[in-house]
Amino acid sequence: MSSIKIPRHADHDYTYAAADERRQFIQNQTGADLSHTSQYSFDPAILPGNIENFTGVVQMPLGFAGPLLVNGEHASGDFYVPMATTEGTLVASYSRGMGLTRAAGGVKTTVVDDAMQRSPVFAFEDARGARDFALWVTENFAGIKAAAETTTSSGKLRNIEQYPASRMLYLRFNFTTGDAAGQNMCGKAAYTACQWIIANYQGQMSHYFLSGNMDTDKKHSQLNTLHSRGKRVIAEVTLPRALLLEKMRTTPEKMYAARRTSQLGGLMAGAVHNGVHTANGIASVFIATGQDEANVAESHASLVYAEITPAGDYYYSVTLPSLIVATYGGGTGLATQKECLQVMDCYGAGKVRKLAEIIAATILCGEVSLGAAVVSEEWVSSHDELGRNRP
């Protein structure tokens, strides 16, 4: 049976009429009803660069958690956090954690690193050729940097990591990218830099590939956990003993015992990080604010640390080593996503670190809330009341 192509138009593909035509085509081909996907409030003309074959929308429920009190260097004060999800109890749990941390004086947040990568690989006749090239790259960093930065006004090449293996040299270009997530920006800049390298290197080179996969784009990796990808941001709070007893019906000792036990279980299972459910909060905020949803694969990695203080209170921190977010470009300018960013005053230039701090604080609140629910044996009952575990 011959395939029938989905209708497309070279000159007017992002229009109401083109979307209507595609919906009708899909309905005719499948017999499905697309009446709900046809309802949206924005002009399709804003979509070039975001999607192809635009046909309609998939609507997700949106809730706001908060108020979240953040004591950051870029985010300061109370925020209401948009979360798009279909999982009952999620918004309620994050709001509960936000209420707890607010009563404790807020969540302290710090962005400690900021870099986006592209990792070309160069191959040579033997390992000595790769070693000689590595020395040349170090000596010619200024020229490589200048070439890369001709392609972008906001991207800056910070440094180049080198990883030799066999007769190859893997280079990991680290860029700062302003308020954009920057993967495409870095790809274009690295390509131009590689062309400059090929034109100027006098030694013998077999071949190169623009991606050697050591940036591990949209994949979790230990390298990104150690060296950062996107924003490396840390959220921390000290929860008074009395507050945990009053609001969470548990103690620092019980929370800490559960933390130790779960870390051993995670180690036995081969878990890649020791967070509780960071992907829940990151995915829901990402969808609401127009982030690249595939970046959840890297961004959800978390390093949780806790201790009982000498005063008997509970110190808790979450480090997100690979949080990839944007406040400009990509899906952030779409109608509903832009509104959600504006609720937090996080749309546009100069706001990306503010957004990173808000997300990190949000994640900490969700981790504490779920952890306390498990310890106090309220986890199942809350899902029975608010979630999908209904008889």
Disulfide bonds with the S-S distance in Angstrom:
none
